Amino acid sequence: MTFYDFTVKDARGTDVSLADYKGKVLLVVNTATGCGFTPQYEGLQDLYEKYQAQGLEILDFPCNQFGGQAPGTEEEIVDFCQSRYGVTFKQFAKICVNGENEAPLYAFLKSQKGGVLGSRIKWNFTKFLIDREGNVVDRYAPASAPEKLEDDIRKLLA
C-alpha cells in the first residue's frame, strides 16, 4: 500500500483519489476550528500561496477527536476557514486519526512516521510532509508552526 492508493472524501462528500496528487509535495494536516493552534491556518495558507505554483499542496482533514474542537458540519468548517483565514487549499471531510474509527490514511501515515507518542496522534495540527514520490518524509508536532517547515518544503520542491 502506498500513499497514492487511498481514496478520501472531500468536504463536499466527493471521493478523491490521492493518486491525483502524484508529483506534488504534500503537507497533510489534521485540523480544528476551535483549537489553540487554529491560527496556524494563516501560516498554512501563507505557505500554500508561496509554494503552490512550485508543486505544494496542503490537504486539510478536520478532526473532532481532541476536545470536540472541530464542531460543525464540513460546510461550516470550510466557511469558517475561508472567511477567517482565506483558506484556498483542499479541505476534506472530518475524520478520526486515532482509535477504533481511525481513517485508513492516518493508519498508513502513522505507520510510516511514528511520533513522540509512538504512532498515536497527540493533537490537532499534527503535520506529515510527503515528497513527490509519495514517501512520508517527516512528521511535525502540533506546536510546530507552519513557517518552521518552510526549509524542508523548499528542499522537496527543488
DAPE-V388121 format. One record per run of one state. SS is the DSSP state (helix for helix, strand for strand, loop for the rest). FROM is the first residue (numbers start at 1). TO is the last residue. Records with the same first field share a line. If there is no record, write none. Layout:
SS=FROM-TO + FROM-TO
This chain:
loop=1-2 + 6-6 + 11-14 + 22-24 + 32-39 + 55-55 + 63-73 + 86-89 + 93-103 + 113-114 + 116-117 + 119-126 + 131-135 + 141-145 + 158-158
helix=3-5 + 18-21 + 40-54 + 74-85 + 104-112 + 146-157
strand=7-10 + 15-17 + 25-31 + 56-62 + 90-92 + 115-115 + 118-118 + 127-130 + 136-140
